[in-house]
Amino acid sequence: MTIKSARTRAFQSQKGYCCYCGFEMWTDSAESFAQKHQISVKQARHFQCTAEHLHARKDGGPDTAENIVAACIRCNRLRHQKRSKAPTPSEYQQHVQKRVNKGKWWSLPPDCNLSRDRPAKLRNSTG
């Protein structure tokens, strides 16, 4: 299975929502996503769907459907940024959900119509 097909499969099974923040994502066009949700193209770029490896590739995680979930590019990058060891998927999901619930994850216009869903609880992958 290719990473692209695993990402597409995860996107579809998650109904287009990020596994961490729970916001809707896009796979085709930041411009049309921005227009649809009344946000800027710059803001829309953060919602691009990526393939997130639950067990990181650098740590031996495979490119399999079981190891890949769909995450927005912002959540994916921030999980791994400036860390020697990324938090587990479930730890990071809990962190992001706390921030989202306090209104401290995204700065979006009040009139935007971006939908959000509660993400499914992630399992911790041990590889």
WOQUI-V531546 format. One record per backbone hydrogen bond with DSSP energy under -1.0 kcal/mol. NH is the residue of the N-H (numbers start at 1). CO is the residue of the C=O. E is the energy in kcal/mol with one decimal. If there is no record, write none. Layout:
BEGIN
nh: <NH | NH>
co: <CO | CO>
e: <E | E>
END
This chain:
BEGIN
nh: <6 | 7 | 8 | 9 | 10 | 11 | 12 | 13 | 14 | 15 | 16 | 17 | 18 | 19 | 24 | 25 | 26 | 33 | 34 | 35 | 36 | 37 | 39 | 44 | 45 | 46 | 47 | 48 | 49 | 50 | 52 | 54 | 59 | 60 | 61 | 64 | 67 | 69 | 71 | 73 | 74 | 76 | 77 | 78 | 79 | 81 | 92 | 93 | 94 | 95 | 96 | 97 | 98 | 99 | 100 | 101 | 102 | 103 | 104 | 112 | 113 | 117>
co: <2 | 3 | 4 | 5 | 6 | 7 | 8 | 9 | 10 | 12 | 11 | 14 | 23 | 70 | 115 | 16 | 47 | 29 | 30 | 31 | 32 | 33 | 34 | 40 | 41 | 43 | 44 | 45 | 26 | 71 | 69 | 67 | 56 | 57 | 56 | 62 | 64 | 52 | 50 | 48 | 46 | 72 | 73 | 74 | 75 | 77 | 88 | 89 | 90 | 91 | 92 | 93 | 94 | 95 | 96 | 97 | 98 | 100 | 99 | 109 | 37 | 22>
e: <-2.3 | -2.8 | -2.5 | -2.4 | -2.5 | -3.0 | -2.3 | -2.5 | -2.1 | -1.3 | -2.8 | -1.3 | -2.6 | -2.0 | -2.1 | -2.6 | -1.9 | -2.0 | -2.6 | -2.3 | -2.5 | -2.0 | -2.1 | -2.5 | -1.9 | -1.2 | -2.0 | -1.2 | -2.8 | -2.5 | -3.3 | -3.0 | -1.1 | -2.2 | -2.8 | -1.4 | -1.0 | -2.5 | -2.1 | -1.8 | -1.5 | -2.5 | -2.4 | -2.6 | -1.8 | -1.4 | -2.7 | -2.5 | -2.2 | -2.2 | -2.9 | -2.8 | -2.2 | -2.0 | -3.0 | -2.6 | -1.1 | -1.7 | -3.1 | -1.8 | -1.4 | -3.1>
END
